[in-house]
Amino acid sequence: LGFVVGEVAMSWLAGWTSNDGAAFAQDEADALKLRGALSVVPEEEGPEAPQPAAKSSSSPLSALLSVGEECVTEGELAKLLEKKPSTFRLYDGFEPSGRMHIAQGVFKAMNVNKCTDAGGTFVFWVADWFALMNDKMGGDLEKIRDVGKYLVEVWRAAGMRMDRVEFRWASTEITTQAAWYWPFCLDVARRFTLARLVKCCQIMGRGEDSLTAAQILYPLMQCTDIFFLKADICQLGVDQRKVNMLARDYCDAAGVKTKPVILSHHMLFGLKKGQAKMSKSDPDSAVFMEDSRDDVSRKISNAYCDRHDLAMNPCLDYVRHIIFAPPDATFHVHFGEAGGAVGERKKKTFWSADEVEAALRDGSLTADELKEGLAEALNELLEPVRRHFADNKDAADLVARVRSYKREKVVPKPPSSASVSSLESRKQALKDALREGGAKTTDFCGGAFDDANNRLLETEEKTNVRVVFAPPPSARPKLSDAIRVALEILAKATQEEEEQVLLVFGDWSAIALDACAGDAKATASATALFALSVRALVETLGGGKKATFGVLRQSDLILKRPSDYWIDVIHAGRFFALKDVVAASRGEEQQNDPDDDKDDGIAASKEPRTGPVVAALLRVADCAATCASSVSASPLNTLARQKLPSLRSPDDLDQSNAFFSTRLQPPLTAAELAAGAVDDSEDRDFFVLTDAKDAVKRKIKRAYCKPGDVDFNPCLSFADLLLRFHLLPAVHIKRSPENGGDAVYDDVRALRADFQQEKIHPGDLKPAIAAALADTLFAGLAAAIHDPSNKLTKSHHAVLKAFLKKQAKASSSSSAKK
């Protein structure tokens, strides 16, 4: 599925101006003919009713309002035209998903011409990736691209004036500007609940229960497109209103002052009774742009047209929104016996849709007469398009292919078997990321991982890569998280094969998860300090051995192959039901720490949010992009293994942190929470990597340590850690002779047994554990991240300090408003 859409698109566009002179002249003549049909009153034959006075030219505001059935808001549109009378940008996206009906063709061409005549530039977003997400053309990108080129060719033939029209291919634009597009898209994801996004998914015609995870990406990307294209006006159909309103809601959430104006056009009725809109899956529900004259006549002849049901009359709808869309348009109807010679029949000219509706209502115009006149008018509009596709060989071949796709029995490609690039290509991208992206990691980690990254670069292809994923970054990074990661890195490699370890930081996933409130600087500094801390802990817990693991940021990996990476994400989304990804993301949050501090941004909510769903899909793509052979056991990694059968989870990784408590205080019980208790133990609940010795002693002194309780006892957990990894030969507990004298424990089981029998008092255990932690774990951490001579780490601390101060101020302001 690898592709370079940009070159294809540009070569196609170039072909428009490189045809031979005769063909080009004929194309231009057809276009001019259609433009004339759209804007000039044809010469009448025979007696005519008096012609009304000519309509006055409309203002840009009224011209634009005539395009939309709804405008949100008209006042904002007026201000926009005052500020940018000739530089405003309008946007519409189209998903290449099949043949083009007349509303999408002629109706759209008319509206675009109105918008550009009013001073705007119209940008079409060719949403080939969206079609892939929606499983159009069986998920075949080659066919999707063909359909996209066909739609562009139809508009050209239909008289759309191209001098102020841009066509932008989503895959090309997103790939070349991935560093802007995807972080913004992830920022949209972090600001909305899942329920809000599910509402938008109705634009894809899918029920909530049948949604795949990929379909959540659709409205996120469509919202991002609006800002990416710098659109001032969203000029789409009313069926896209919900996702357009999502963009305006994003402005409120992100503090963006200028919102996009929504100018939604009418959706034409289907030709059959009760069809509120046309359906591409029902050929007789609409007139298509390449229909023959006979096809048009047959469809209109069979169309629903009850003079007693004017509100849902598709024939009147076509007359109002297509025939009378151009300024000064007219509609001609012949009276007399049907099939008689035109010269022998009387002709009446209607000057407005209201006049046609009134005539049909009072019976002076029959349904058959209306249909005959409508079919003739539509055929006149479509004739230049037919000629273009008949006379232009490239265009004829193109439409033939598109028609063949509709005749094929489309069998969607199984997402599980989809491979966007070979393993060799992935490995090369990984090496490039380690070489170039790793250098960036080295820059903010002070060169600490140069040797390990180089070792990964030099390994032979048979070498397995164990990937360890760091937790989301935090401005208050927890010791327990760093220990868990260090223990994963230290776990025994498989005996039969050589294995290298790569620690991956999900800096873009962090945006979706609202870590560090989406602040890029805080995320980078938190990542750097965490990486250096893990390196120190690996050496401390590993008995002084030098750290032998590489480090890579997710963003550096993505930007080496952005197109393939995000297609991996899309395929992962197509593979999984939304509900399954939601369950996995919830499980991951609970495993990391159900009582984690929410230090960073949007308030925690019981309602599922969109960001974790997107982050889960990114995890699957990360496993593929890193060529991982094994990962630890976690809900998200389990999800990845379902998509990537070759990915394994060795048993030696599964229990690496099972014995280690993550809290210094027990979480609040359900009853306490129900009674309104607030967990305000943030400062004393856990150790952070930046704790100094006095903070360690203070927190241990306040730590939960109930006499005789060994089920939840942080002090015993730390004693276990200290003895298991030989950081201490033994735990020395100092007591006065009257209290039993000093005690020495080199086995945590004996210490646990004596504590359970209350032979050891908490007041004696705590000082021993506090001193041991300060002299071992925290001494190593201080050397790694608190070196006063290291300007780089000092800078990271300063960034996080300023970030926390900013967050505290924002929280205080929010509380004051409440």
Buried (B, 14 or more C-beta within 10 A) or exposed (E): BEBEBBEBBEEBBEEBEEBEEEBBEBBEEBBEBBBEBBBEEEEEEEEEEEEEEEEEEBEBBEBBBBBBEEBBEBEBBBEBBEEEEEEBBBBBBBBBBBBBBBBBBBBBBBBBBBBBBBBBBBBBBBBBBBBBBBBBBBBBBEBBBBBBBBBBBBBBBBBBBBEBBEBBBBBBBBBEEBEEBBBBBBBBBBBBBBEBBBBBBBBBEBEEEEBBBBBBBBBBBBBBBBBBBEBBBBBBBBBBBBBBBBBBBBBEEEEEEEBBBBBBBBBBBBBBBEBEBBBBEEBBBBBBBBBEBEBBBBBBEEBBBEBEEBEBBBBBBBBBBBBBBBBBBBBBBBBEEEEEEEEEBEBBBBBBBEBBBBBBEEEEBBBEBBBBBBBBBBBBBBBBBBBBBEBBEBBBEBBEBBEEBBEEEBEEBEBBEBBBBEEEBBBBBBBBBBBEBBEBBBEBBBEBBBEBBBBBBEBEEEBBBBBBBBBBBBBBBBBBBBBBBBBBBBBEBBEEEEBBBBBBBBBBBBBBBBBBBBBEEBBBBBBBBBBBBBBBBBBBBBEEEEBBBBBBBBBBBBBBBBBBBBBBBBBBBBBBBBEBBBBBBBBBBEBBBEBBBEBBBBEEEEEBBBBBBBBBBBBBBBBBBBBBBBBBBBBBBBBBBBBBEEBBBBEBBEEBBEEBBBBBBBBBEEEEEEEEEEEEBEEBBBBBBBBEBEBBBBBBBBBBBEEEBEEBBBBBBBBBBBBEBEBBEBBEBEBEEEEEEEBEBEEBEEBBBBBBEEEBBBEBBBBBBBBBBBBBBBBBBBEBBBBEEBEBBBEBBEBBEBBBEEBEEEEEEEEEEE
